[in-house]
């Protein structure tokens, strides 16, 4: 399976993720919801890791990989808690989710370009610019 199809499937999963956070908001404390979400995600990942190990596949781990995985976990943990707060404060899913996801896409694209020195085409710059414009338009109405 190529990376583009995997990316589209991932986008659908993240869409459902944000949708379910919206549904849970107001029915569970924000931090409790985020912790429960993370426990379920860890259980799913743990089961998959056990399966991979049971098939005797090599699971490589390095200090660098551990460090950046921990930083990613810290980032997503804070993002999940804040997402619960955003929706508890009344943000509609149709506005809050695109602002959060679109903003994250723009931040990741800029970090890839500035920090990782990844090449970016004029079309990709335009795409990120349109995302930023879309986020600004969504935010303006609220």
Secondary structure, DSSP 8 states (H G I E B T S, - for coil): --HHHHHHHHHHHHHHHHHHHHHHBTTB-HHHHHHHHHHHHHHHHHHHHHHHHHTT------HHHHHHHHHHHHHHHHHHHHHHHHHHTT--HHHHHHHHHHHHHHHHHHHHHHTS-----HHHHHHHHHHHHHHHHHHHT-
